[in-house]
Amino acid sequence: MNLSEYQQLAIQSDRTGDDKVKSLMITLLGLAGEAGSLLTEYKKWLRDGDAYRPFSDQVSEEIGDILWYLANLASKLKLDLGEIASENVAKIEERWPKQRPASSELFANIPHRYDRAFPLTEQLPLELKIDFIEQLSPAANRLLLRRNGVHIGDPLTDNSHINDGYRYHDVFHIGCATMLGWSPVMRRILKCKRKSVPAVDVNEDGARAMVTEEGVSVVVFNYARDHSMLENARSVYDLLPVIRGMTRPFEVRTRSLADWEQTILASYQVWRELMKHRGGTVIGDATSQQLRFESPTW
């Protein structure tokens, strides 16, 4: 029996009344009550262990009752339990892919290398090696970026009364360029905007896209600052729906939540090293999907 069929059968036994508000509240209270009964069964098992022989049968019954109330709730809200289950599976598969593609397969996929069809001068480099050089100052620590011996971008400070290390935030943009194939900010810094197609230049590489990426960087940084700069973190799931909503208008919407999470965790692993060593070199390899740090030698 599939869930949609179960839902159709379950609603036939509904006795919660014709008052829509009262009926819905009874269903919600019933669902909460059955969840409490399930916890009670688990409490008995914790107390008595295997001596509590009815545990499995009772848990099965409580789960069945919870399923009935869920089906009843879905029916009253004009939802299909089968569709809900399918959408949830899709969400799970996006969040935790069964198998990540090999790098060679990943970058043969044009939607994930958004500039593959553009001239080489308008493509984000598959390999990036950028020095983060810190200059100490009584007013504010300044950070310079250097690539191939040439300074790129503008000097950076924390733009804050607190020395919190935000001046290193371009490592996140490098992470996005390397692991997502998307970074309007790095396109501007590296002068590889896709100007050969004006609509792409304006809508994907323009000001709104850059502001959005900077906004994502700030959101992630604020979260990281409150969570030990993500040291020992395995997940940033709370952030992912927010990022998905912010980036929905842009081509990067094709990347999964798992891709974003991997990018954030890898970027902050390098970020922590930059802060520890007061600078260093960030190396991004899009082909191998790796972001790494080298200690400063200057």
Disulfide bonds with the S-S distance in Angstrom:
none
